[in-house]
């Protein structure tokens, strides 16, 4: 990684590192958006939310600065609106919709279906500004799968999926923010490879990764501030965008986020077959099961970090067939972990 990406990452890191404690002090002093412990929560005292707002502001201030002084660094398409790259403007508007929705939820606790509606609006906004998936690599080799008009359906589904996966992942101190950082670093290195060659995407990933890293010391256990829905949804949205803008990197993203994706699929199916709403929160996510089995928050988070980093490295070193094989191994690991956690929990209950 050269200075083109390291410098904005470092600036974003220190900016978030300096501003976050100021926000914490302000929120606590004025008792704004303090998350009281709930049945499904693992914290035991009120913790301020809205931490993701800092990441959002730092990220977009950096992006706007590049747009003003070095617009060629953030070139995605030739079309411009008011002098701004069309794709980039769509990403800004979509993320703004989500962050405003998240702030309202952090303050007022929105109905999950209302949040889903605005997530869909944000996702459709991105499509309206020209971000598409043109094709997908065939996981078993051979000719690529051409998407054509299916992109108008698949892109919103992909964005909504990652927004909610990241949101649900934010159940243990530092988990969603740390996994998001790892994912963005992997995507940045992938975007810089000669085969992919997406420098503008790499720059977005570098800036956002730096902002997250500056926030992480305050979000890691014991957390002094949470991302809130405003932050977790924003991070999920930006990861989803980074995976498809300028060309698809979906297989790599899915592999790095394989554990939370498979966990989300299992939780949704379990809720549906139990006759419950798939949007109803509970304490049956994989990270909750680690805690129930006797692992600490720090141990749980580090295990998730290691798995994501490992499969991120594998993704960077593998072609599409290798990623498919790695995905099968990840599925097997998830099954083994699930069985082991159930056994450990039963032993703890004896």
ABEGO torsion letter per residue (X at the ends): XBAAAAAAAAAAAAAAAAAAAAAAAAAAAAGBGBBBBBAABABABBBBBGAAAAAAAAAAAAAAAAAAABAAABBABABBBGGBBAAAAAAAAAAAAAAAAAAAAAAAGBBAAAAAAAAAAAAAAAAAAGBBBABBBBAAEEBBBBAEAAAAAAAAAAAAAAAAAAAAABABBGAAAAAAAAAAAAAAAAAABAAAGBAAAAAAAAAAAAAAAAAAAAABOBBABBAEAAAAAAAAAAAAAAAABGEBAAAAAAAAAAAAAAAAAAAAAAAAAAGBBAABBBAABAAAAAAAAGBBAAAAAAAAAAAAAAAAAAAAABBAAAAAAAAAAAAAAAAAAAAAAAAAAAAAAX
